[in-house]
Amino acid sequence: MATKTAKKDADNLAAVLEKIPQMFGDQADIGRRMHDAIMEAAPALKPRLWYGMPGYALGRSKPVLVFIRKDDYLTFGLTEKAKLLVDADAPHKLTPNAWFLTELDAATEARMAEIVRAAVGEGVKAKLSPGHVSRSC
């Protein structure tokens, strides 16, 4: 049974790695770096295609917590199943759950890692405030 699970996980990873260049086109290297940053931040995540985009969950049959995609912009986002940290000091009731990236530098990768760890319940000190992952579009 473990072999079947490992094969399915490997197939899902292969599908995600195949989808990234298709979806991200000339920014495929950034898409791959986004994938790598997510996986490095939370190695327990299992990548799979989710609504046609790379999604990351804590198990094959668990809900997706984190996703990436490229439409007009590069997007890094969390689903409603992620552990969101509400900023109680904010003067509004909005909880950020998706960010547009215009570039991917070391500071952005580090912030993404904080957000991913918080989303899966690790390192919950990270606040998911509107502080940017990269410049907002």
C-alpha positions, 0 to 999 in steps of 0.5 A: 500500500505504501508503494501505491501512495508513494507512486501517486505522490510522485505522479502528483509532483510530476503533474505539478512540475509539468504544469508550472512551465505550461502555466507560467510560460516565460516566467516558469523559472519564477513559478518553479522557485515559488514551488521550491519555496513552498516545499522548503518552508513546509516539506510535509505538503503534498503538491497536486493539481487543484483546479488546474493550478499547483496546490499544496496540501498536508495529504493527498486527500486533505484540502489544499492550503496553498496555491500558485498560479499565473494569469495576468499576474503571478499569484501566491495564495491561501485557501479558506482551509489554511490557518489564517492569522487575523491581525486583531490590531488592524482597523479593518476586518479583512484577512489577506489570503492572496498576493500578486508578485511582480518579482521574486527576490530573497525577501519575498521568498522568505515572507512566502515561507513565513506565510506557508509555515503559518498556513500549515500551523507551524511558526504561528508568530508570522502575521498575515498582514497586508505587508507585501510579499512583493509589490502589489499590482 
